[in-house]
Structures are given as C-alpha cells and as structure tokens.
Amino acid sequence: MIEGLKNDALVRKIGGPYRLAALMQRRLKELIDGARPLVDTEGKNLVEIVVQEIVEDKIAIDYSKSEGISAPKLDEVYNSSEQSSEGDN
C-alpha cells in the first residue's frame, strides 16, 4: 500500500475522500498526457508520484476556480472523521 494513504491525514488535508480522489484523478490524467512530475519519480508508479506530490504540497485543489466548492475547514473535517470512526465501534 502507498505510505501516504495509510492514515487519514491526507484525506483530512484535502477535505475528504471524494476531493482526494478527484484531485488524484485529475493529476493522473495530466501525468498520462505528458505533464512533468513535481517530485522524484525513481522507482515509483504514477499513483505513488501523485500521492507524493500531494504530501509535499506540490499540488492542491484550486478552490478559486472551483464553482460551488469551498475549501474545507480542517477542524470540521477532523471532527466529522472522529465521529464516523466512533460510530463504527
């Protein structure tokens, strides 16, 4: 498994699993279409490269260009993930 995806920190950083998936999908398409990676690629597949770019803050969602989508409030994202994990017990 990819190290960056082992905990919820990356999901909280982006604002939820669906936003993370959308960001990863968009960046994967850019790389497939020939965009240059923003991190060291030695021995990594495209998904690992995208995760590393997100972890290192090389890419993020541009909320100013995303109509109807606002940036997540980190405390709200954290609290909602805590509540959902408590409900699993």
OpenMM code with the backbone's topology and positions (N, CA, C; nanometers):
from openmm import Vec3, app, unit

residues = "MET ILE GLU GLY LEU LYS ASN ASP ALA LEU VAL ARG LYS ILE GLY GLY PRO TYR ARG LEU ALA ALA LEU MET GLN ARG ARG LEU LYS GLU LEU ILE ASP GLY ALA ARG PRO LEU VAL ASP THR GLU GLY LYS ASN LEU VAL GLU ILE VAL VAL GLN GLU ILE VAL GLU ASP LYS ILE ALA ILE ASP TYR SER LYS SER GLU GLY ILE SER ALA PRO LYS LEU ASP GLU VAL TYR ASN SER SER GLU GLN SER SER GLU GLY ASP ASN".split()
positions = [
    Vec3(0.0839, -0.1184, 0.0000),
    Vec3(0.0000, 0.0000, 0.0000),
    Vec3(0.0885, 0.1249, 0.0000),
    Vec3(0.0403, 0.2285, -0.0545),
    Vec3(0.1142, 0.3537, -0.0627),
    Vec3(0.1163, 0.4185, 0.0750),
    Vec3(0.2352, 0.4536, 0.1220),
    Vec3(0.2531, 0.5074, 0.2572),
    Vec3(0.1621, 0.6262, 0.2878),
    Vec3(0.1497, 0.7186, 0.1938),
    Vec3(0.0700, 0.8391, 0.2166),
    Vec3(-0.0780, 0.8125, 0.2366),
    Vec3(-0.1248, 0.6958, 0.1944),
    Vec3(-0.2666, 0.6633, 0.2062),
    Vec3(-0.2987, 0.5763, 0.3276),
    Vec3(-0.1995, 0.5454, 0.4094),
    Vec3(-0.2206, 0.4561, 0.5227),
    Vec3(-0.2977, 0.5192, 0.6377),
    Vec3(-0.2979, 0.6505, 0.6472),
    Vec3(-0.3742, 0.7145, 0.7551),
    Vec3(-0.4645, 0.8220, 0.6966),
    Vec3(-0.5459, 0.8805, 0.7822),
    Vec3(-0.6447, 0.9779, 0.7366),
    Vec3(-0.5896, 1.1189, 0.7189),
    Vec3(-0.4630, 1.1405, 0.7483),
    Vec3(-0.4074, 1.2759, 0.7412),
    Vec3(-0.4202, 1.3349, 0.6013),
    Vec3(-0.3940, 1.2558, 0.5003),
    Vec3(-0.4015, 1.3051, 0.3621),
    Vec3(-0.5457, 1.3371, 0.3238),
    Vec3(-0.6385, 1.2534, 0.3667),
    Vec3(-0.7807, 1.2756, 0.3382),
    Vec3(-0.8267, 1.4046, 0.4059),
    Vec3(-0.7879, 1.4239, 0.5313),
    Vec3(-0.8253, 1.5472, 0.6039),
    Vec3(-0.7605, 1.6700, 0.5410),
    Vec3(-0.6369, 1.6545, 0.4958),
    Vec3(-0.5637, 1.7659, 0.4351),
    Vec3(-0.6363, 1.8195, 0.3120),
    Vec3(-0.6915, 1.7312, 0.2304),
    Vec3(-0.7595, 1.7710, 0.1070),
    Vec3(-0.9049, 1.8078, 0.1319),
    Vec3(-0.9669, 1.7478, 0.2331),
    Vec3(-1.1043, 1.7847, 0.2648),
    Vec3(-1.2046, 1.6726, 0.2479),
    Vec3(-1.1570, 1.5502, 0.2369),
    Vec3(-1.2466, 1.4362, 0.2270),
    Vec3(-1.2017, 1.3399, 0.1200),
    Vec3(-1.2537, 1.2179, 0.1265),
    Vec3(-1.2084, 1.1155, 0.0326),
    Vec3(-1.2470, 1.1435, -0.1122),
    Vec3(-1.3613, 1.2072, -0.1339),
    Vec3(-1.4043, 1.2337, -0.2716),
    Vec3(-1.3206, 1.3440, -0.3350),
    Vec3(-1.2850, 1.4448, -0.2567),
    Vec3(-1.1982, 1.5505, -0.3089),
    Vec3(-1.0589, 1.4961, -0.3377),
    Vec3(-1.0111, 1.4082, -0.2493),
    Vec3(-0.8805, 1.3467, -0.2712),
    Vec3(-0.8822, 1.2638, -0.3994),
    Vec3(-0.9864, 1.1849, -0.4179),
    Vec3(-0.9964, 1.1022, -0.5386),
    Vec3(-1.0031, 1.1890, -0.6639),
    Vec3(-1.0782, 1.2984, -0.6579),
    Vec3(-1.0898, 1.3873, -0.7741),
    Vec3(-0.9555, 1.4525, -0.8068),
    Vec3(-0.8853, 1.4976, -0.7028),
    Vec3(-0.7544, 1.5604, -0.7238),
    Vec3(-0.6561, 1.4591, -0.7825),
    Vec3(-0.6559, 1.3385, -0.7283),
    Vec3(-0.5651, 1.2359, -0.7790),
    Vec3(-0.5973, 1.2008, -0.9238),
    Vec3(-0.7252, 1.1888, -0.9540),
    Vec3(-0.7661, 1.1548, -1.0907),
    Vec3(-0.7225, 1.2624, -1.1896),
    Vec3(-0.7446, 1.3874, -1.1532),
    Vec3(-0.7068, 1.4970, -1.2427),
    Vec3(-0.5561, 1.4997, -1.2659),
    Vec3(-0.4789, 1.4818, -1.1573),
    Vec3(-0.3337, 1.4859, -1.1713),
    Vec3(-0.2811, 1.3641, -1.2486),
    Vec3(-0.3410, 1.2479, -1.2263),
    Vec3(-0.3014, 1.1297, -1.3029),
    Vec3(-0.3209, 1.1522, -1.4524),
    Vec3(-0.4327, 1.2116, -1.4883),
    Vec3(-0.4597, 1.2405, -1.6297),
    Vec3(-0.3536, 1.3347, -1.6856),
    Vec3(-0.3174, 1.4380, -1.6072),
    Vec3(-0.2139, 1.5316, -1.6524),
    Vec3(-0.0816, 1.4586, -1.6768),
    Vec3(-0.0446, 1.3694, -1.5837),
    Vec3(0.0814, 1.2958, -1.6000),
    Vec3(0.0761, 1.2029, -1.7203),
    Vec3(-0.0361, 1.1358, -1.7394),
    Vec3(-0.0517, 1.0464, -1.8552),
    Vec3(-0.0433, 1.1256, -1.9853),
    Vec3(-0.0980, 1.2468, -1.9830),
    Vec3(-0.0964, 1.3322, -2.1024),
    Vec3(0.0380, 1.4008, -2.1245),
    Vec3(0.1362, 1.3762, -2.0367),
    Vec3(0.2704, 1.4274, -2.0599),
    Vec3(0.3205, 1.5344, -1.9658),
    Vec3(0.2441, 1.5714, -1.8633),
    Vec3(0.2919, 1.6709, -1.7671),
    Vec3(0.4139, 1.6164, -1.6927),
    Vec3(0.5007, 1.7051, -1.6516),
    Vec3(0.6217, 1.6641, -1.5805),
    Vec3(0.5909, 1.6449, -1.4329),
    Vec3(0.6395, 1.5378, -1.3735),
    Vec3(0.6216, 1.5163, -1.2294),
    Vec3(0.6936, 1.6240, -1.1487),
    Vec3(0.6397, 1.6556, -1.0327),
    Vec3(0.6948, 1.7604, -0.9475),
    Vec3(0.7790, 1.7047, -0.8330),
    Vec3(0.7957, 1.5727, -0.8297),
    Vec3(0.8763, 1.5060, -0.7276),
    Vec3(0.9661, 1.4032, -0.7953),
    Vec3(1.0578, 1.3467, -0.7181),
    Vec3(1.1449, 1.2411, -0.7686),
    Vec3(1.0603, 1.1194, -0.8051),
    Vec3(1.0824, 1.0648, -0.9232),
    Vec3(0.9992, 0.9549, -0.9724),
    Vec3(1.0689, 0.8201, -0.9705),
    Vec3(1.1909, 0.8151, -0.9260),
    Vec3(1.2691, 0.6930, -0.9336),
    Vec3(1.2009, 0.5775, -0.8598),
    Vec3(1.1661, 0.4731, -0.9350),
    Vec3(1.1069, 0.3537, -0.8772),
    Vec3(0.9617, 0.3684, -0.8342),
    Vec3(0.8923, 0.4734, -0.8781),
    Vec3(0.7536, 0.4965, -0.8375),
    Vec3(0.6605, 0.4850, -0.9569),
    Vec3(0.5395, 0.4356, -0.9304),
    Vec3(0.4381, 0.4360, -1.0353),
    Vec3(0.3635, 0.5698, -1.0306),
    Vec3(0.2743, 0.5928, -1.1237),
    Vec3(0.2066, 0.7227, -1.1333),
    Vec3(0.1244, 0.7569, -1.0088),
    Vec3(0.0578, 0.6586, -0.9507),
    Vec3(-0.0227, 0.6847, -0.8310),
    Vec3(0.0675, 0.7261, -0.7152),
    Vec3(0.1789, 0.6589, -0.6989),
    Vec3(0.2739, 0.6942, -0.5934),
    Vec3(0.3282, 0.8357, -0.6140),
    Vec3(0.3522, 0.8722, -0.7386),
    Vec3(0.4000, 1.0073, -0.7696),
    Vec3(0.2960, 1.1107, -0.7292),
    Vec3(0.1700, 1.0869, -0.7640),
    Vec3(0.0633, 1.1812, -0.7311),
    Vec3(0.0493, 1.1960, -0.5799),
    Vec3(0.0503, 1.0845, -0.5077),
    Vec3(0.0394, 1.0912, -0.3616),
    Vec3(0.1557, 1.1703, -0.3036),
    Vec3(0.2755, 1.1468, -0.3522),
    Vec3(0.3927, 1.2197, -0.3028),
    Vec3(0.3804, 1.3692, -0.3327),
    Vec3(0.3282, 1.4042, -0.4488),
    Vec3(0.3081, 1.5460, -0.4817),
    Vec3(0.2100, 1.6113, -0.3846),
    Vec3(0.1055, 1.5393, -0.3467),
    Vec3(0.0073, 1.5936, -0.2525),
    Vec3(0.0694, 1.6062, -0.1137),
    Vec3(0.1395, 1.5029, -0.0695),
    Vec3(0.2035, 1.5045, 0.0624),
    Vec3(0.3006, 1.6215, 0.0741),
    Vec3(0.3754, 1.6484, -0.0325),
    Vec3(0.4749, 1.7560, -0.0318),
    Vec3(0.4167, 1.8920, -0.0702),
    Vec3(0.2841, 1.9017, -0.0772),
    Vec3(0.2148, 2.0270, -0.1100),
    Vec3(0.2559, 2.0832, -0.2461),
    Vec3(0.2874, 1.9958, -0.3387),
    Vec3(0.3216, 2.0395, -0.4743),
    Vec3(0.1953, 2.0636, -0.5569),
    Vec3(0.0857, 1.9948, -0.5219),
    Vec3(-0.0422, 2.0144, -0.5899),
    Vec3(-0.1530, 2.0233, -0.4857),
    Vec3(-0.2592, 2.0927, -0.5204),
    Vec3(-0.3758, 2.1072, -0.4327),
    Vec3(-0.4942, 2.1487, -0.5187),
    Vec3(-0.6115, 2.1446, -0.4609),
    Vec3(-0.7308, 2.1899, -0.5316),
    Vec3(-0.7314, 2.3421, -0.5317),
    Vec3(-0.7561, 2.4021, -0.6471),
    Vec3(-0.7663, 2.5474, -0.6584),
    Vec3(-0.9131, 2.5854, -0.6380),
    Vec3(-0.9473, 2.6199, -0.5157),
    Vec3(-1.0870, 2.6489, -0.4824),
    Vec3(-1.1370, 2.7776, -0.5479),
    Vec3(-1.0464, 2.8673, -0.5868),
    Vec3(-1.0893, 2.9904, -0.6529),
    Vec3(-1.1452, 2.9620, -0.7925),
    Vec3(-1.1067, 2.8487, -0.8517),
    Vec3(-1.1549, 2.8125, -0.9852),
    Vec3(-1.2634, 2.7056, -0.9811),
    Vec3(-1.2986, 2.6599, -0.8627),
    Vec3(-1.3977, 2.5535, -0.8477),
    Vec3(-1.5303, 2.6129, -0.8026),
    Vec3(-1.6219, 2.6239, -0.8952),
    Vec3(-1.7514, 2.6829, -0.8649),
    Vec3(-1.8302, 2.5949, -0.7696),
    Vec3(-1.8822, 2.6557, -0.6639),
    Vec3(-1.9674, 2.5840, -0.5698),
    Vec3(-1.8931, 2.4964, -0.4713),
    Vec3(-1.7612, 2.4957, -0.4752),
    Vec3(-1.6829, 2.4149, -0.3815),
    Vec3(-1.5981, 2.5095, -0.2978),
    Vec3(-1.6118, 2.4977, -0.1681),
    Vec3(-1.5316, 2.5831, -0.0807),
    Vec3(-1.4237, 2.5007, -0.0132),
    Vec3(-1.3187, 2.5672, 0.0270),
    Vec3(-1.2087, 2.4996, 0.0940),
    Vec3(-1.2575, 2.4410, 0.2256),
    Vec3(-1.2067, 2.3236, 0.2620),
    Vec3(-1.2512, 2.2619, 0.3869),
    Vec3(-1.1976, 2.3358, 0.5076),
    Vec3(-1.2769, 2.3366, 0.6124),
    Vec3(-1.2306, 2.3871, 0.7409),
    Vec3(-1.1751, 2.2663, 0.8133),
    Vec3(-1.0453, 2.2672, 0.8395),
    Vec3(-0.9779, 2.1484, 0.8886),
    Vec3(-1.0371, 2.0949, 1.0178),
    Vec3(-1.0815, 2.1828, 1.1075),
    Vec3(-1.1386, 2.1337, 1.2320),
    Vec3(-1.2700, 2.0609, 1.2070),
    Vec3(-1.3493, 2.1046, 1.1094),
    Vec3(-1.4742, 2.0369, 1.0769),
    Vec3(-1.4473, 1.9009, 1.0143),
    Vec3(-1.3493, 1.8927, 0.9260),
    Vec3(-1.3152, 1.7661, 0.8621),
    Vec3(-1.2655, 1.6686, 0.9671),
    Vec3(-1.1802, 1.7161, 1.0575),
    Vec3(-1.1252, 1.6306, 1.1625),
    Vec3(-1.2354, 1.5806, 1.2544),
    Vec3(-1.3245, 1.6697, 1.2970),
    Vec3(-1.4324, 1.6302, 1.3869),
    Vec3(-1.5269, 1.5314, 1.3217),
    Vec3(-1.5590, 1.5491, 1.1955),
    Vec3(-1.6504, 1.4565, 1.1285),
    Vec3(-1.5862, 1.3196, 1.1118),
    Vec3(-1.4550, 1.3136, 1.0879),
    Vec3(-1.3897, 1.1832, 1.0746),
    Vec3(-1.3805, 1.1143, 1.2093),
    Vec3(-1.3639, 1.1890, 1.3174),
    Vec3(-1.3629, 1.1311, 1.4515),
    Vec3(-1.4979, 1.0716, 1.4850),
    Vec3(-1.6057, 1.1441, 1.4531),
    Vec3(-1.7398, 1.0970, 1.4840),
    Vec3(-1.7729, 0.9716, 1.4050),
    Vec3(-1.7322, 0.9650, 1.2789),
    Vec3(-1.7630, 0.8468, 1.1989),
    Vec3(-1.6866, 0.7256, 1.2495),
    Vec3(-1.5634, 0.7440, 1.2974),
    Vec3(-1.4868, 0.6308, 1.3482),
    Vec3(-1.5411, 0.5848, 1.4835),
    Vec3(-1.5964, 0.6756, 1.5638),
    Vec3(-1.6566, 0.6382, 1.6905),
    Vec3(-1.7840, 0.5588, 1.6692),
    Vec3(-1.8571, 0.5897, 1.5649),
    Vec3(-1.9806, 0.5204, 1.5353),
    Vec3(-1.9585, 0.3788, 1.4852),
    Vec3(-1.8348, 0.3471, 1.4439),
    Vec3(-1.8039, 0.2139, 1.3925),
    Vec3(-1.7885, 0.1118, 1.5038),
    Vec3(-1.7715, 0.1584, 1.6275),
    Vec3(-1.7468, 0.0651, 1.7391),
    Vec3(-1.8707, 0.0003, 1.7867),
] * unit.nanometer
topology = app.Topology()
chain = topology.addChain("A")
for resn in residues:
    res = topology.addResidue(resn, chain)
    for name in ("N", "CA", "C"):
        topology.addAtom(name, app.Element.getBySymbol(name[0]), res)
